[in-house]
Amino acid sequence: MSSENETTKGKFLALGNIDRVRYENSSSNPSFLALGNIDRSRNITKVGEQTVYGGGTYSSITATKLGYKAAVLTRGNLALARWIKNLENMGIEVFVERDKATLEVINDYSTGKWVQKILSTTGKIVFDLDRKFDIIHINPLFKEIDRETIQVARKKCKILSLEVQGLLRNSNNGTMFLEPLRGREHYFKDVDVLHVSDAEAKFVTKETEPEEICRDLQSAGPKVVLYTLGAKGSFIMGKEFHEIPAFRVREVDPTGAGDTYSASFDVKFFEGAGEKEAGFFASAAASFCVEDFGYKNIQPRERVEERFKRLVKEAE
């Protein structure tokens, strides 16, 4: 398993004709950066298995589908080359910091319990892009983001959101496990939106009830806390506490649903929606993601709006 940085000439991989160091966004659309590794993962579920590329993939594609100019900053090597060209064909800029390895994992959901195996890792991302974004969504997968990176990101965006998942992960002989996050306020204090799943909550708070979990996490700094429970829905704590139902669908692959939820919430919240409205919108967007493997069923704004309206009506 490799985790050492690659010491080769040039910081960014040369993957095509785009100069990733001096890229400038010429689009008038709002800008979105997914900050965190793209991983190559083999997802095994009860209906089959498939190799997909996750991490920044889901949130950047979600933002693009919702009309934003999206970019990704990741570490990796040439194992990502083909996938990066696919993202570029979708209009997504990808900045790849050179590394000896690409993050590779196995996600096994076939037994009803999520078991994650890690095959290779990367070093830490150095966030020194000379550019600002409307939204930065930090999505660490395995130790590639530190507190200093979060502080740098805070200065380069209007909305900063953070997925807690990759800050909690460690491994034992290749099997991934979660461990408590020490000094959580140092990670959370500069964040506008914090996302934590049901499986992750006990590693960042001692509270056990949804409202108290959200209140406690909010006390560490974030303006808004997103607490998701998969098919059971989600809770949001902002100015008020809200329960958000899930849109019921046939689940094929749950990987990436949380990333889609976060990115969709960020977009709607940035556009001026209240926390509850943004939560319903995020729930609708995430429901599409789980209906197929990988990113295939992430939908454009028009489809999300349709399902969003149905979800709101059903909740009345």
C-alpha positions as CSV (number, residue, x, y, z in Angstrom):
1,M,0.0,0.0,0.0
2,S,1.5,3.3,-1.1
3,S,1.1,6.6,0.7
4,E,4.2,8.5,-0.2
5,N,4.2,11.6,-2.4
6,E,5.7,11.3,-5.8
7,T,8.8,13.6,-6.2
8,T,8.7,14.1,-10.0
9,K,9.0,17.3,-12.0
10,G,5.9,19.4,-12.2
11,K,3.2,19.5,-9.6
12,F,0.3,18.6,-11.8
13,L,-0.1,15.5,-14.1
14,A,-0.1,16.3,-17.8
15,L,-3.3,14.8,-18.9
16,G,-4.3,16.5,-22.1
17,N,-3.9,20.0,-23.5
18,I,-5.4,21.9,-20.5
19,D,-3.0,24.0,-18.4
20,R,-4.3,23.1,-14.9
21,V,-2.0,25.6,-13.2
22,R,-3.3,28.7,-15.0
23,Y,-6.9,27.6,-15.7
24,E,-9.3,30.5,-15.5
25,N,-13.1,30.1,-15.4
26,S,-14.5,32.0,-18.4
27,S,-18.1,30.8,-17.6
28,S,-20.6,33.3,-16.2
29,N,-22.1,30.4,-14.2
30,P,-21.4,30.1,-10.5
31,S,-18.3,28.1,-9.7
32,F,-17.9,24.9,-7.6
33,L,-14.8,23.1,-6.4
34,A,-14.8,19.6,-5.1
35,L,-11.7,19.4,-2.9
36,G,-10.6,15.8,-2.1
37,N,-9.5,12.7,-3.8
38,I,-11.1,10.9,-6.7
39,D,-10.9,7.2,-5.8
40,R,-11.1,4.1,-8.0
41,S,-13.5,1.8,-6.2
42,R,-15.0,-1.6,-6.8
43,N,-18.6,-1.5,-5.5
44,I,-20.2,-4.8,-4.6
45,T,-23.9,-4.9,-3.9
46,K,-26.7,-7.4,-3.8
47,V,-27.5,-6.7,-7.4
48,G,-24.0,-7.0,-8.8
49,E,-20.7,-5.2,-8.8
50,Q,-18.9,-2.5,-10.9
51,T,-15.8,-0.4,-10.8
52,V,-16.5,3.3,-10.5
53,Y,-14.7,6.5,-9.7
54,G,-16.0,8.3,-6.5
55,G,-15.1,11.1,-4.2
56,G,-15.0,14.4,-6.1
57,T,-16.7,12.7,-9.0
58,Y,-20.2,12.7,-7.4
59,S,-20.2,16.3,-6.1
60,S,-18.7,17.8,-9.2
61,I,-21.0,16.0,-11.6
62,T,-24.0,17.0,-9.4
63,A,-22.9,20.7,-9.5
64,T,-22.5,20.5,-13.3
65,K,-25.9,19.0,-13.7
66,L,-27.3,21.8,-11.6
67,G,-25.8,24.4,-13.9
68,Y,-22.5,25.3,-12.1
69,K,-19.0,25.4,-13.5
70,A,-17.3,22.6,-11.6
71,A,-13.7,21.7,-10.9
72,V,-12.0,19.0,-8.8
73,L,-8.7,19.1,-7.0
74,T,-7.3,15.6,-6.2
75,R,-4.1,13.7,-5.8
76,G,-3.3,10.6,-8.0
77,N,-1.4,9.2,-10.8
78,L,-2.0,8.0,-14.4
79,A,-4.5,5.4,-13.2
80,L,-7.0,8.4,-13.2
81,A,-6.2,9.5,-16.8
82,R,-9.1,7.9,-18.6
83,W,-11.6,8.9,-16.0
84,I,-10.4,12.4,-15.9
85,K,-10.9,12.7,-19.7
86,N,-14.5,11.6,-19.1
87,L,-15.0,14.4,-16.5
88,E,-13.4,16.9,-18.9
89,N,-15.8,15.9,-21.6
90,M,-18.6,16.7,-19.2
91,G,-17.1,20.2,-18.8
92,I,-15.4,19.6,-15.4
93,E,-11.9,20.8,-14.8
94,V,-9.6,18.4,-13.0
95,F,-6.4,19.4,-11.2
96,V,-4.4,16.3,-10.3
97,E,-1.5,16.7,-8.0
98,R,1.2,14.1,-8.7
99,D,1.4,11.1,-6.4
100,K,2.9,7.6,-6.6
101,A,-0.6,6.2,-6.1
102,T,-4.3,6.7,-6.7
103,L,-6.7,6.0,-3.8
104,E,-8.2,2.6,-4.5
105,V,-10.8,0.9,-2.4
106,I,-13.4,-1.9,-2.3
107,N,-16.9,-1.1,-1.1
108,D,-18.8,-4.3,-0.2
109,Y,-22.5,-3.9,0.6
110,S,-23.5,-7.4,-0.3
111,T,-24.1,-8.7,3.2
112,G,-26.2,-5.7,4.3
113,K,-23.2,-4.2,6.2
114,W,-20.8,-1.8,4.5
115,V,-17.3,-3.2,4.5
116,Q,-14.5,-1.1,3.1
117,K,-11.1,-2.3,2.0
118,I,-8.3,0.0,1.1
119,L,-5.8,-1.0,-1.6
120,S,-3.7,2.1,-2.0
121,T,-3.6,5.7,-0.6
122,T,-2.1,9.1,-1.5
123,G,-0.4,11.9,0.3
124,K,-2.0,15.1,1.4
125,I,-3.5,17.6,-1.1
126,V,-1.7,21.0,-1.2
127,F,-4.4,23.6,-2.0
128,D,-2.5,26.4,-3.7
129,L,-4.7,27.2,-6.7
130,D,-4.7,30.9,-7.3
131,R,-8.4,31.2,-7.8
132,K,-11.6,31.7,-5.8
133,F,-14.9,29.8,-6.0
134,D,-18.5,30.5,-5.1
135,I,-18.7,27.1,-3.4
136,I,-16.0,24.8,-2.1
137,H,-17.1,21.3,-1.0
138,I,-14.4,19.5,0.9
139,N,-14.8,15.8,0.6
140,P,-11.9,13.9,2.2
141,L,-11.8,10.2,1.6
142,F,-8.6,9.0,3.5
143,K,-6.2,11.4,5.2
144,E,-5.6,13.7,2.2
145,I,-7.1,16.8,3.9
146,D,-5.8,18.5,7.0
147,R,-6.9,21.5,9.1
148,E,-4.6,23.9,7.3
149,T,-6.2,23.0,4.0
150,I,-9.6,23.8,5.4
151,Q,-8.3,27.1,6.6
152,V,-7.0,28.0,3.1
153,A,-10.3,26.9,1.5
154,R,-12.2,29.2,3.9
155,K,-10.5,32.2,2.3
156,K,-11.2,31.2,-1.3
157,C,-15.0,30.8,-1.3
158,K,-18.4,32.2,-0.3
159,I,-19.8,28.8,0.9
160,L,-17.5,26.2,2.5
161,S,-18.9,22.7,3.2
162,L,-17.3,19.7,4.7
163,E,-17.9,16.0,4.6
164,V,-16.6,14.5,7.9
165,Q,-16.1,10.9,6.5
166,G,-12.5,11.0,5.4
167,L,-11.4,12.7,8.6
168,L,-12.5,9.7,10.6
169,R,-11.1,6.8,8.6
170,N,-8.1,4.6,9.4
171,S,-7.2,1.1,8.4
172,N,-6.0,-2.1,9.9
173,N,-4.4,-4.6,7.4
174,G,-6.4,-2.9,4.7
175,T,-9.8,-2.9,6.3
176,M,-11.2,0.5,6.8
177,F,-12.6,1.6,10.2
178,L,-13.7,4.8,11.8
179,E,-12.2,6.4,14.9
180,P,-13.0,9.5,16.9
181,L,-12.0,12.9,15.6
182,R,-9.8,14.8,18.0
183,G,-10.0,18.6,18.2
184,R,-13.2,18.7,16.1
185,E,-13.6,22.4,16.5
186,H,-10.3,23.0,14.6
187,Y,-11.9,21.3,11.6
188,F,-15.4,22.6,12.0
189,K,-15.0,26.3,13.1
190,D,-14.6,27.7,9.6
191,V,-17.2,25.6,7.9
192,D,-20.6,26.9,6.7
193,V,-22.2,23.5,6.1
194,L,-21.1,20.3,7.9
195,H,-22.4,16.9,6.7
196,V,-22.3,13.8,8.9
197,S,-24.0,10.4,8.4
198,D,-25.6,8.2,11.0
199,A,-22.7,5.9,11.0
200,E,-20.2,8.7,11.6
201,A,-22.1,10.7,14.2
202,K,-20.9,8.7,17.3
203,F,-17.3,9.6,16.3
204,V,-17.8,13.3,16.5
205,T,-20.4,13.7,19.2
206,K,-21.5,12.0,22.4
207,E,-25.2,12.9,21.8
208,T,-27.5,10.2,20.5
209,E,-30.8,11.9,19.6
210,P,-31.0,13.6,16.2
211,E,-31.7,17.2,17.4
212,E,-29.1,17.0,20.1
213,I,-26.5,15.6,17.7
214,C,-27.1,18.5,15.3
215,R,-27.1,21.1,18.1
216,D,-23.9,19.8,19.5
217,L,-22.1,19.7,16.2
218,Q,-23.4,23.2,15.4
219,S,-21.8,24.4,18.7
220,A,-18.4,23.5,17.2
221,G,-18.7,26.1,14.5
222,P,-20.8,25.3,11.4
223,K,-23.8,27.4,10.5
224,V,-25.7,24.4,9.2
225,V,-25.5,20.7,10.1
226,L,-26.7,18.0,7.7
227,Y,-27.3,14.7,9.5
228,T,-28.2,11.9,7.0
229,L,-29.7,8.5,7.6
230,G,-29.9,7.1,4.1
231,A,-33.3,5.7,3.2
232,K,-34.6,6.9,6.6
233,G,-34.2,10.5,5.6
234,S,-32.2,13.3,7.1
235,F,-32.2,16.1,9.7
236,I,-31.0,19.7,9.3
237,M,-30.0,22.2,11.9
238,G,-29.6,25.8,10.9
239,K,-31.6,28.6,12.3
240,E,-34.2,25.9,13.1
241,F,-34.3,22.1,13.3
242,H,-35.9,20.3,10.4
243,E,-36.7,16.6,9.6
244,I,-36.4,15.8,5.8
245,P,-38.0,12.7,4.4
246,A,-36.2,10.5,1.8
247,F,-37.8,10.0,-1.6
248,R,-38.4,6.2,-1.8
249,V,-36.7,4.4,-4.6
250,R,-35.2,1.0,-5.4
251,E,-31.6,1.2,-4.2
252,V,-28.9,-0.3,-6.5
253,D,-25.8,1.4,-5.2
254,P,-25.7,3.8,-2.2
255,T,-22.2,5.0,-2.9
256,G,-22.1,8.7,-3.6
257,A,-25.6,9.6,-2.4
258,G,-24.2,11.6,0.5
259,D,-21.9,13.5,-1.8
260,T,-24.8,14.3,-4.1
261,Y,-26.9,15.3,-1.1
262,S,-24.3,17.7,0.2
263,A,-23.5,19.3,-3.2
264,S,-27.2,19.8,-4.0
265,F,-27.8,21.4,-0.6
266,D,-24.8,23.7,-1.1
267,V,-26.1,24.8,-4.5
268,K,-29.6,25.5,-3.3
269,F,-28.4,27.2,-0.1
270,F,-26.0,29.4,-2.1
271,E,-28.9,30.5,-4.3
272,G,-30.8,31.8,-1.3
273,A,-33.1,28.9,-0.3
274,G,-33.8,28.3,3.3
275,E,-32.4,25.2,5.1
276,K,-35.6,23.3,4.8
277,E,-36.1,23.9,1.1
278,A,-32.5,23.1,0.4
279,G,-32.8,19.9,2.4
280,F,-35.8,18.7,0.4
281,F,-34.0,19.6,-2.8
282,A,-30.9,17.7,-1.7
283,S,-33.0,14.6,-0.7
284,A,-34.6,14.6,-4.1
285,A,-31.3,14.8,-5.9
286,A,-29.7,12.1,-3.8
287,S,-32.6,9.7,-4.5
288,F,-31.6,9.5,-8.2
289,C,-28.0,8.7,-7.4
290,V,-28.8,5.4,-5.6
291,E,-30.9,4.0,-8.5
292,D,-27.8,3.0,-10.5
293,F,-24.1,2.3,-10.1
294,G,-21.8,5.2,-9.7
295,Y,-22.7,8.6,-11.2
296,K,-24.9,7.3,-14.0
297,N,-28.2,8.5,-12.7
298,I,-27.3,11.9,-11.3
299,Q,-29.9,14.1,-12.9
300,P,-30.2,17.7,-14.2
301,R,-32.0,20.4,-12.3
302,E,-35.3,20.0,-14.2
303,R,-35.6,16.3,-13.1
304,V,-34.5,17.1,-9.5
305,E,-37.1,20.0,-9.3
306,E,-39.9,17.6,-10.4
307,R,-39.0,15.1,-7.7
308,F,-38.4,17.9,-5.2
309,K,-42.0,19.1,-5.7
310,R,-43.4,15.6,-5.3
311,L,-41.4,15.1,-2.1
312,V,-42.7,18.4,-0.6
313,K,-46.3,17.6,-1.6
314,E,-46.0,14.1,0.0
315,A,-44.7,15.6,3.2
316,E,-47.5,18.2,3.6
